[in-house]
């Protein structure tokens, strides 16, 4: 009976004061929306993430600590800027995924969480699911930034949910003195050309080479602490997948009778690190081979030469175009 009385009172109030009722409903809706947006903001902050990733040092559970020491943190790039693909709906999808992670942490425990985090460190395929290359390309290229902004809803009713949604290139990229990885040479080592565009077109995720880029505990993380450590960088992919990845022949000279170098032939006997970067820098045009160098222990002639392991027959290399 009490409930019936309350319902009657509400109906009476609505009938007598319809305009006030509309204002109250609108205020309730706005308040409800405001609270939920604030909850989304709070649960997207590194401070909230630190509740489940509280440790210092490196390794699993130190993700917030290592992020703070990285240049992404200094530039205001937060957790969901990388762990959620560009666009409002992908942001919400990442938030739903976060609820799943909280559930797994509560039900399956800390050990399960550490196992998952360790997998993201060791397994590049899984890591590419944790951090989509779209997030990297959105900030580090002009083409993909403009493409995603054109195709997707970045904000909702003018509300920005993360820093990523406001980034516009080339303005943002140039303001941070960043290269466009699709068009410009890397600056960290001018003797290396990683061929970003070719790898991107092949749909090779950024984290295959750049795992730990924001969580190494260092300000700037390159492909490896030692950019010449090709056993960890190029060899791990190109040599282990040489039956799938076909390296094109290199024409060393276009004058006269060109010399051709076959990667695929040499990979049957040697590893990438046999020649790179000690003999050849990892960038086209940086090897100045001349007739005089044929008789010195440089370039190809470390192995090819008179009384050396490999043939010195001109026709072996100079096979024409």
HELIX and SHEET records of a PDB file:
HELIX    1   1 UNK A    2  UNK A   16  1                                  15    
HELIX    2   2 UNK A   18  UNK A   42  1                                  25    
HELIX    3   3 UNK A   46  UNK A   49  1                                   4    
HELIX    4   4 UNK A   63  UNK A   68  1                                   6    
HELIX    5   5 UNK A   71  UNK A   74  1                                   4    
HELIX    6   6 UNK A   79  UNK A   82  1                                   4    
HELIX    7   7 UNK A   88  UNK A  108  1                                  21    
HELIX    8   8 UNK A  110  UNK A  122  1                                  13    
HELIX    9   9 UNK A  124  UNK A  130  1                                   7    
HELIX   10  10 UNK A  133  UNK A  140  1                                   8    
HELIX   11  11 UNK A  143  UNK A  151  1                                   9    
HELIX   12  12 UNK A  163  UNK A  166  5                                   4    
HELIX   13  13 UNK A  171  UNK A  175  1                                   5    
HELIX   14  14 UNK A  196  UNK A  201  1                                   6    
HELIX   15  15 UNK A  207  UNK A  210  1                                   4    
HELIX   16  16 UNK A  235  UNK A  238  1                                   4    
HELIX   17  17 UNK A  263  UNK A  266  1                                   4    
HELIX   18  18 UNK A  272  UNK A  275  1                                   4    
HELIX   19  19 UNK A  292  UNK A  295  5                                   4    
HELIX   20  20 UNK A  299  UNK A  302  5                                   4    
HELIX   21  21 UNK A  314  UNK A  317  1                                   4    
SHEET    1   A 2 UNK A 250  UNK A 251  0                                        
SHEET    2   A 2 UNK A 260  UNK A 261 -1                                        
END                                                                             
